[in-house]
Amino acid sequence: MAEVIPIAKAQRWEPAEGVGALLAEEAAGRDAANLRTRRTRAAFPTGKTFHIWNEGASSIPVPTQTAL
């Protein structure tokens, strides 16, 4: 809100445009928070990178792994 209102005043937006921009930011923030919450609750394993991948232990052919 602190960023949108000065922009709205400077660009002389209609009140409906300002409210629309604020609602869009609110919706985006809620979506991001919801995604973070879902990922946290899913408890996916973390800390793994492709550097520790063992190509020989995988059933996927090496050329396919390389292409991915």
C-alpha positions in Angstrom: 0.0 0.0 0.0 2.8 2.3 0.8 4.2 2.0 -2.7 0.9 2.0 -4.6 -0.7 5.1 -3.2 2.1 7.6 -4.1 2.1 6.1 -7.6 -1.6 6.4 -7.9 -1.5 10.0 -6.8 1.4 10.9 -9.1 -0.3 9.3 -12.1 -3.8 10.5 -11.1 -5.4 7.1 -11.1 -9.1 6.7 -10.7 -10.0 5.4 -7.2 -11.2 2.1 -8.8 -7.7 1.7 -10.4 -6.0 2.2 -7.0 -8.3 -0.3 -5.3 -7.8 -2.8 -8.1 -4.0 -2.5 -7.8 -4.2 -3.0 -4.1 -6.4 -6.0 -4.4 -4.2 -7.5 -7.0 -1.2 -7.1 -4.7 -3.1 -8.6 -1.8 -4.1 -11.6 -3.9 -0.5 -12.2 -5.1 0.7 -12.0 -1.5 -1.8 -14.5 -0.3 -1.0 -16.9 -3.2 2.7 -16.7 -2.4 2.0 -17.3 1.4 -0.3 -20.2 0.5 2.4 -21.8 -1.7 5.1 -21.4 1.1 2.7 -22.9 3.6 1.9 -25.9 1.4 5.5 -26.6 0.6 6.4 -26.4 4.3 3.6 -28.8 5.3 4.5 -31.2 2.5 7.9 -31.7 4.2 9.7 -32.4 0.9 13.3 -33.4 1.4 15.6 -30.5 1.0 19.3 -29.9 0.7 19.9 -32.1 -2.3 21.5 -30.8 -5.4 22.5 -32.4 -8.8 26.1 -32.5 -7.6 25.3 -35.5 -5.4 23.3 -37.4 -8.1 24.7 -40.9 -8.8 24.0 -41.6 -12.4 24.9 -45.3 -12.0 22.3 -45.8 -9.3 19.5 -44.6 -11.5 17.4 -46.8 -13.8 17.2 -43.9 -16.3 19.8 -44.2 -19.1 22.7 -41.8 -18.8 22.1 -40.0 -22.1 18.6 -39.3 -21.0 19.8 -38.0 -17.6 22.3 -35.8 -19.3 19.7 -34.4 -21.6 17.4 -33.6 -18.7 
